[in-house]
Amino acid sequence: MANDRTPFDDEEILPRETGAVETILAEHGVQWADDPIGTIRGVKHQGVQWLLKKVFDHQAMVERYGERDGAFGGSGDDGARILSALAHDPRMGWRAMLLAADTTVERIDALAAALPHLSCVLNPVQHAVRASHVTGQPVWLPPLLLVGPPGIGKSYLLNRLADALGVTHDALFVPALVGASPFTGTDQSWRKPRPGRPAMALATATHAHVLFCLDEIDKAPSRDFQDISDQLHGVLEPENAKALHDQCLDLPIAVDSYFWVATANRSDHLMPSLLDRFLVIETPAPNVQQMRLIAENIYRACAESWADWFGSVPDQAVLTAISELPPRRARRLIALAMAKAASERRRQLTLADLRSVAPQSLSRPKMGFL
C-alpha cells in the first residue's frame, strides 16, 4: 500500500545484476543438471562471487509439465500457471543465496532506526546481515516467533524486512488455514490441483531465501490444528525442510534457507515442541518517546505517497495526537485524514481532520504503552 512506504522503498532492492544467475547457468547449467536439490555451487561472475542453490528438480518439472502454457497470463487456473512457470524456469531450479552487501546492512540499520521499539527483533537480523557481509557466507536466521499485543507493527515490520533484505515475501494467515494443503499443496487427483505456498513462492523468487510469515499462529483453527501443527513442525525442522514434499509437484523442494517468522499475541498455549523450534522474542509496545519518532516516520511515509502535496513536517498537534495511538491505528488515521484534506484542496493536515475522520480513535485511552 502506498501509505506503507519507507525511505528505502525507491531504491533498487533486487539482487545485483538480476540476469547474472541466468548467464551463469547458461555456462554451467548443463553440467550441473544432475546435482541433487540442496546442492550449493560457488562461481565468480564478472569478478563477483555468487553462491547458487538448487531448490527443485527442474528436469523433472520439464518432463511432467513442460507442455503447459509457460505464461502467467495464459489460459488455465492459477495452479497450472505456477506449474508451467516452474517448468519454464529460466534459472533451471537454481536460486541465488543471499550474500549481504553494503546496501543490505544500510537498509537493515535504517529499518531499525525507524522502528526502535522492535529493536529486539532487528538485533539478531543486524547480526546475521553483518556476519554475512564480513564472511561472504549466506545470511542465516533461525525461525522467529514475535509475541506481543496487536497493532504495534509486527506485520508491518515483516513487509519492510523483506524489502530491506531484497527477498520475496509471502504470508499465511494461520486462523484461515484449512488442513495441510497451504504448505504441501493438493495432488493431481484434484480437479484444480495447486502447489503449496512454499513451492508457489519459488515461481517468482530470485533467491533461495523467502521470508515466510505465519501470521497469528496462536489462533490456528481447532478443527485443523493437528494438520497445521504437523506441517509447522516439519518446515521448521532443518532436516525435513531440506526436502519438503509438495503434493502437487510430486517432488521435494528445498525450503531450509527460508526465513520463517511467526507472529502471536500470546504464546502460553502453543505446544512446547513448536515453541522449541522458534527463537521467541517478546515485542513490547513502543514507549512515549519511541512512539513520537514512529509517528513522524508514519506521517512522512504517508505524505510521500501524495507526492509533494503535503509537507514532510507535520503540525505538532497532529504529531502529538497520533503519538498516542498504536502504529497500525495511527497509519490508518493519517491516511484517512490526508484524503479528507486533499479532497478539500488543503495541503496542511490539522487536528480537526483527524477528529473528523475518526473521533473515537482520538478519544480512546492509551493502551499498552510503557
N, C-alpha and C positions, 0 to 999 in steps of 0.2 A: 504494500500500500504506500501511496505517496507520502503520507504523514508519518511513515516509519523510517524515513531516510536518516542516514548518519553522515558525518563529514567525509567518510571514505567511500560512499556509495558511487561517486562519479569516477573513481579510479579504476584502472584495469585490474581485475582480480582473477582473471583466468590464468592458467599456468603459462610460464614463459614459452613463447613460440608454440602456439596451440597446435600447429601442424607438425611439430617435431616428432611426436610419437609415430605418426603415420609414415614420416620419412625414414625413421629408424627401422620400422617394421618392413618397409619396402626393401631394405637392405638385408635384414636378418630374419624376417618373419617365417620364411620357408624352412630354414634350418632349425627354428625354434618350435615348429608346428607340433612336434610330438612331446613337448615338455608337459608334464602334469600340471594341473591347476595348483596354485600356490608357489610355483617357481618364480624366483626373482632374478632378473638379469640386469647387470650393470653395463652401461655403454656410454661412451663420450660422443656427443654430437655438437659439432662446431665449438669445441672447447668447453662445453658444459656437461657435467656428469649427470646422467639420468639413471634412475632405478625403475625398472618396469616389472610389473607383477602380472602373472596370468591368473585371471579371476574366473574364467569359464572356458570350456572346450569349444572353440569356435568351429573347428572342423565338424564336430558332431551336430552343432546347430545348423551348419550349412546343409549337411546330409538330410536332416529332418525337416527343416523349414525354409530352405533356401529358395524354393519355388514361389514362396508367398510374396505379395507386393511389398517392396522394400521401403516404401514411403510412409511416413506417419500419417500423411493426409490421404492415403489411398483408401480403397474400399475395405470393408470388414470391420470387426469390432476392435476395441482397444487391445484386448489380449493378443489377437492375431497381429496387430501392428507392432506390438512390443516384440513378439517372437520374430517377426520379419526384420525388425531393426537389429536385433542381436545376431541374426543370421547374416545380415549385410554389414556387420560391424566393421568400420574402416580400421579399427585398431586390433582386429583379429583376436578378441578376447583378452588383450593386454591393457593395463591401465598404469599410468604413472604413479609412483609412490610420492607422497608429499614430503618434499625437502624444503625446509623453511629458508626463505630468502630474507634480505634486509627489510623489504617491504612487509613481509609477513609479521616480523617482530614489531614493526612500527604500527601496523593495524591492530594487533592484539593489545599493545600498550595504549593506543587511542581508545579502544573499546573499554579497557579497564578504567581509564580516566573518566569516561562518560558515564560509567555505571559503578561508582565507588562502593555502593552497598553490596555489590556482588563480587567484590574482590576475592572473597573466599572461594568462589568458583573459578575465577580467572587466574588466580595464582598458579595452580597446577598446569593450566594451559600455557601460561607465560613460561614456566619452567620447561615444559615439553618443547615448545617452539624454539626457545633459546638453545636447548640441548641439541636439537636437530640442526640449528644454524651453526653451532660450534663443531659438531662431529660429522656433519654430512650424512647422518642417518635419518630414516623416515621419522616423522612426528608420531609419537605413540601416546595414547591416553587410555587409562582404564575406563570401564563403564562407570558413569557418574549418575548418582541419584540426588537431585536437588529437592530438598524438603523445605517448604516454607508456606506462608499464607498466600492466598490468591491475590493476583493483581499487582505484584511487586516487580514484575519484569522478567520472570524466568523464561517464558516462551519467547519474548522479545529478544532476550539475550541470545538464545539459540539461533534465531534467524540471523542476527548480526554476527554471531561467531562463525557461522558457515561462510558468510560474505568475507569476513576477515581472513579466514583460512584459504578461501578460494576453492571450496569443495561443494559438491552437490549436497542439498539438504532435503530430507523428507521427514514427515511426521505422521505418527499414528495416534489418533485419539482413542486411547485404550477403552474408555467406557462404551464406545460404539462398536468394538470389535466383536465379530461372530466367529467362534471356532478358531482353527489354526490357519485357515486359508490366507489371511493377510500376511503371514510370514512365509508360508510354503506353497501358496498357490492352489489351484484346483486342477485335477488331472484331465487328460484328454477325453475322458468319457463324458464330461460335462458338455452341454450344448455350446456354451461360450467359455471355454477354459481361460483362466487368467494366471499369469505368473504371480508369485508373491511380491510384496513391495520391495524387499531387498533385491530381488532379481530385476524388477522394473527399473529401479534406480540406475542399474548399470547401462541402460539404454542411452542415457544422457550423461552419465558420469565421465569426467575426464581423468579422475583419479581412482585408485583402488580404495581410497578413503571416502566414505559417505557419512555425513553427520546425520544420524538417525535418532529422532526424538520420539520417546514413548511418553506421551502427554497424559498426566493424571493416572499414573499407574496404580495408585491406591484405590481407584474406582472401577477396577475391572469388573465386568458384569458377572454375577454369581453363576448364571446358567452356563457360561462358557469358561469359568475360571480355570478349570483343570487343563483344558486345551491350551489356553493362553499362557498359563503358568509353565506348562511343559515346553512350549516354544521359547519362552523367555529364558528358561534355564538352558536350553540348547544354544541359542545365539550368543548368550553371554559367557558360555564356556569356550575358551580359546580353541581347544582341540576340535570340538564339534563345529565351531564357526569356520574352521578351515575348509569344510566341505558340507555346507548346508544344502540338503537335497530339495530342489524345487519340483513340486509335483507336476506342474505344467510343462516345464522344460524336460522333465525326467532326467535331469542332470544335476550334479553338485555345482555350487558356486562358492567362491572363497569370500567370506564376509568377515574374516578375522581382523582385517585392517579397518573395519568400520568404526566410527566413533559413536558409541551407544550412550545416549543421555536420556534419563527418565526424570519426570517431574512428579511431585506429590505434595499434597497439603499436610499429610502426616504419614509416618512410616510404622507406627506401633503395631498395626495389624497385618503388615506384609510378612510373608513367610521368611523365617530366618535364613533358609537356604538361598532365597532370592536376594535378601539384603547382603548376604555374604559375597555375592558376585559384584556388588557395586562399591565404589568409594562414595559413602554417604556424606553429603555436605548440607549442613543447615544454612538456609539462606534467609537472613533477617530482613525485616522491613527497613527501609532507609531511615536514618535519624533526620532531625530537622535540617541540619547543615547540609547533609548529603542530598536531601530532597530538593533543596533550593538549587543546587548545582544540576540535578537531574531535570528540574523544571525548566531551567534555562536551556538545556540541551533539547528538551521536548519542544519548547517554543521555537527554537532556532530550526529544528528539523521540519516542523510543520510550516514555518514561514518559507523555507526553501522550496517547498512543494508548490508555492504560489509564485515562483519566480521572484520578481522584485516588487511585488505588490505590497507586501508587508515589510517593515523594517526588521532588522535582526536583533534589536534590543527591545524587550517587552516593557510595557508600563509596569512600574514597581508594584502597583496594586494588583495587577493581573498576576505577576510573578508570585506575590505573597499568597494569593488565593489558590493557585494551582500547586504551590508548595505544600499545601495542607491535604492534598489528595494522593491516594496511591497512584503510581505511574500509569497504569492502564487507564484509570478513570481520567487522569489529567490529560493524557494524549487524546482520548475521545472528546473531551470537553473543548480542548483547544481547537480541534478540527471543526467541530460544530460552530464554535463562536467565530472562527475565521470565515467560514462560509457565510454566516449571517452578515458580518461586517462587509465582506466583499460584495454581497448582493445589494448592499445599501451604498456602494461606491465609496466606502471608507477604507483608508489604509492603516488605521490605527485601531488595535484591539483594546477594548475597555472592559472594566469590571462589569459594567451593565450588560455587555454582550454575553459574558459568562453566565450571569444570573438569569438572563432571558432564555437561554437555550437549555439550561439545566439547573433551575433554582434549588432543587432538592439536594443535588450533589454538593453545593456550597454550604448548605445548612446542616449536613450530616456531621456528627462528631468525628474527630480523627480516630483512625483505627490502626492499631498495630505498630505505631511509630515508637521509636525508642527515645 
